[in-house]
Amino acid sequence: MRIKHQVVTFDAADLAAESRFWAGVLGGEVSADGDWHMVMVDGAPRIGVQLAPGHTPPQWPDGPSKQQVHLDLWVEDFAEAHEEVMALGATVLKTAAGSTSGDDFQVYADPAGHPFCLCWLVPRG
């Protein structure tokens, strides 16, 4: 089997807000087709958004509507990435631990409530 593209698809009650958010985060464009939007980056599909009028956002980390999948986005400049996702409509779910070396991450929700993490390497010493 040869897989041509790998796409994560999110359910959302508000297709426009969800697809616009991910297009902004990934630097892409929204290709809308009825109840389905595809976020395209450099001409390739990256994230799908499917209309789900009764969508219930997951409650991170283990609420009644449990998280089922999330994205880890490794960034070079955490402060810049944080400002950008917040301007696009993200909500902080868990602040970074403040690691002094190794990896660190901060957990967010997109406009439909799907969790994702901004991750980065903390320089040693």
C-alpha positions in Angstrom: 0.0 0.0 0.0 1.3 3.5 -0.9 -0.2 6.4 1.1 -0.2 9.6 -0.9 -1.1 12.0 1.9 -1.7 11.7 5.6 -4.4 14.1 7.0 -5.7 14.5 10.5 -9.4 15.5 10.4 -11.1 17.4 13.2 -14.9 17.5 13.8 -16.3 21.0 14.4 -19.6 22.7 14.7 -18.1 25.9 13.2 -16.3 24.8 10.0 -15.1 28.3 9.1 -13.5 29.1 12.5 -11.8 25.7 12.8 -10.4 25.6 9.3 -9.3 29.3 9.4 -7.5 28.6 12.8 -5.5 25.7 11.4 -4.8 27.5 8.1 -3.4 30.3 10.2 -1.3 28.1 12.4 0.2 26.1 9.5 0.5 29.0 7.1 -1.9 27.5 4.6 -5.2 28.1 2.8 -8.7 26.7 3.3 -10.2 24.7 0.4 -13.9 24.6 1.3 -16.3 22.0 -0.2 -19.7 22.0 1.6 -19.5 20.2 4.9 -15.8 19.6 4.5 -12.8 21.9 4.5 -9.2 21.0 3.8 -6.3 23.0 5.0 -3.7 23.1 2.2 0.0 24.0 2.8 2.2 24.5 -0.3 -0.5 22.7 -2.4 -0.6 19.6 -0.1 -3.5 18.6 2.2 -2.5 18.9 5.9 -5.6 19.1 8.1 -9.2 18.2 7.3 -12.2 19.8 9.1 -15.6 18.0 8.9 -18.9 19.6 9.9 -20.3 18.0 13.1 -23.3 20.2 14.2 -23.6 18.4 17.6 -19.8 18.4 18.3 -19.0 18.3 22.0 -15.4 19.5 22.6 -13.1 17.1 24.5 -12.2 18.2 28.0 -8.5 17.9 28.5 -7.0 15.8 30.0 -9.8 13.5 31.2 -13.2 15.1 31.5 -16.5 13.5 30.5 -15.7 14.0 26.8 -12.2 12.7 26.8 -9.4 13.7 24.5 -9.0 11.1 21.7 -6.2 12.7 19.6 -4.0 15.7 19.7 -1.2 17.4 17.7 2.3 18.1 19.0 3.7 21.1 17.0 7.5 21.5 17.6 8.4 25.2 17.3 11.7 27.1 17.1 10.4 30.2 19.0 7.8 29.4 21.7 7.0 33.0 22.6 6.3 33.8 18.9 4.3 30.7 18.3 2.3 31.3 21.5 1.3 34.8 20.4 0.3 33.6 17.0 -1.9 30.8 18.1 -3.5 33.0 20.8 -4.3 35.7 18.1 -5.8 33.0 16.0 -8.2 32.0 18.8 -6.4 29.3 20.9 -7.1 28.9 24.6 -4.3 27.8 27.1 -5.3 24.5 28.9 -2.0 23.9 30.7 1.0 26.2 31.0 4.5 25.0 30.4 6.4 23.2 33.3 9.3 25.6 33.0 11.9 22.9 32.2 15.5 24.2 32.4 16.8 21.6 29.9 15.5 19.0 27.5 11.9 19.3 26.2 9.0 21.5 27.3 5.4 22.0 26.1 2.3 24.0 26.7 -1.2 22.6 26.0 -3.9 24.6 24.1 -7.3 24.1 22.6 -8.3 25.2 19.1 -11.6 27.1 18.6 -13.6 23.8 18.5 -11.9 22.6 21.8 -9.4 20.1 20.3 -6.2 20.0 22.4 -2.8 20.5 20.8 0.7 21.2 22.2 3.4 23.7 21.3 6.6 21.9 22.1 10.2 23.1 22.1 13.7 22.1 23.1 15.2 24.0 26.0 18.9 24.6 25.5 21.1 22.8 28.1 22.9 24.9 30.7 
